[in-house]
Amino acid sequence: MAVLVFALVGRASHAGDGAGTGLGTVLLVALPFWVGVVLAWALPRVHRDPTRLVPAGVLVLAGAVVVGAVLRLASGQGAPAPFLLVTTLVLAVLLLGWRAIARVAARRAG
């Protein structure tokens, strides 16, 4: 869900560049990062406690950004430094933020 939000917001912020915000375009933007998330989720350390910031959250974030960037480069979509910086920051908020909230809520509940 976080990667989809990232792609939707990113496409909406660049809607004037002619690429559009249609479902196909948004999915094309999201796909390389989803692949990274899926690969990271395959790691046992992520499965043990997916709500942990470290290592689960950091591994998923790294997987999304690194694999996403590599796949974008391999497919000719490009991955300029400003894009990677914004991608990392936005995905960090989205992929780590819910984990931080979940951990705080769990501590308060019990």
C-alpha positions as CSV (number, residue, x, y, z in Angstrom):
1,M,0.0,0.0,0.0
2,A,2.8,2.4,0.9
3,V,4.4,2.0,-2.6
4,L,1.1,2.6,-4.3
5,V,0.6,5.8,-2.3
6,F,4.2,6.9,-3.2
7,A,3.5,6.3,-6.9
8,L,0.1,8.0,-6.8
9,V,1.4,11.1,-5.1
10,G,4.5,11.2,-7.3
11,R,2.5,10.9,-10.5
12,A,0.0,13.5,-9.3
13,S,2.8,16.0,-8.5
14,H,4.2,15.5,-12.0
15,A,0.8,15.4,-13.8
16,G,1.8,18.4,-15.9
17,D,4.7,16.6,-17.5
18,G,2.5,14.7,-19.9
19,A,3.0,11.2,-18.4
20,G,-0.4,11.2,-16.8
21,T,-1.9,9.8,-13.7
22,G,-3.8,6.8,-15.1
23,L,-3.8,3.5,-13.4
24,G,-1.4,2.0,-15.9
25,T,1.1,4.8,-15.4
26,V,0.9,4.6,-11.6
27,L,1.4,0.9,-11.7
28,L,4.3,1.2,-14.0
29,V,5.9,3.7,-11.5
30,A,5.2,1.4,-8.5
31,L,6.2,-1.9,-10.0
32,P,10.0,-1.8,-9.6
33,F,9.6,-0.7,-5.9
34,W,7.0,-3.4,-5.3
35,V,9.4,-6.0,-6.5
36,G,12.0,-4.7,-4.0
37,V,9.4,-4.8,-1.2
38,V,8.4,-8.4,-2.1
39,L,12.0,-9.5,-2.2
40,A,12.7,-7.9,1.2
41,W,9.6,-9.6,2.7
42,A,11.0,-12.9,1.6
43,L,13.9,-12.4,4.1
44,P,13.4,-14.4,7.4
45,R,14.4,-11.3,9.5
46,V,11.4,-9.4,8.1
47,H,9.0,-12.2,8.8
48,R,10.0,-12.7,12.4
49,D,8.6,-9.3,13.5
50,P,7.4,-7.2,10.6
51,T,6.4,-4.3,12.8
52,R,10.0,-3.7,14.0
53,L,11.8,-0.7,12.6
54,V,15.1,-2.5,12.7
55,P,15.7,-4.8,11.0
56,A,12.4,-5.4,9.2
57,G,11.5,-1.8,8.3
58,V,15.0,-0.9,7.2
59,L,15.4,-4.0,5.1
60,V,12.1,-3.4,3.4
61,L,13.0,0.2,2.7
62,A,16.4,-0.7,1.4
63,G,14.9,-3.4,-0.8
64,A,12.3,-1.0,-2.2
65,V,14.8,1.7,-3.0
66,V,17.8,-0.3,-4.2
67,V,15.8,-2.9,-6.3
68,G,13.5,-0.2,-7.5
69,A,16.3,2.0,-8.7
70,V,18.1,-0.9,-10.4
71,L,15.0,-2.0,-12.2
72,R,14.2,1.5,-13.3
73,L,17.7,1.9,-14.7
74,A,17.5,-1.5,-16.4
75,S,14.2,-0.6,-18.0
76,G,15.4,2.7,-19.2
77,Q,13.2,4.8,-16.9
78,G,16.1,6.4,-15.2
79,A,16.9,7.1,-11.6
80,P,18.4,10.5,-11.2
81,A,19.8,11.5,-7.8
82,P,17.0,13.9,-6.9
83,F,14.5,11.2,-7.7
84,L,16.3,8.7,-5.5
85,L,16.5,11.2,-2.6
86,V,12.8,12.0,-2.7
87,T,12.0,8.3,-3.2
88,T,14.1,7.3,-0.2
89,L,12.6,10.0,2.0
90,V,9.0,9.4,1.0
91,L,9.2,5.6,1.3
92,A,11.0,6.0,4.6
93,V,8.1,7.9,6.0
94,L,5.6,5.5,4.5
95,L,7.4,2.2,5.2
96,L,8.8,3.1,8.6
97,G,6.1,5.4,9.9
98,W,3.4,2.8,10.3
99,R,5.9,0.5,12.1
100,A,6.8,3.3,14.5
101,I,3.1,4.0,15.2
102,A,2.4,0.3,15.6
103,R,5.2,-0.2,18.1
104,V,4.1,2.8,20.2
105,A,0.5,1.7,20.2
106,A,1.5,-1.9,21.2
107,R,3.6,-0.5,24.1
108,R,0.7,1.7,25.3
109,A,-1.8,-1.2,25.1
110,G,0.2,-3.6,27.0
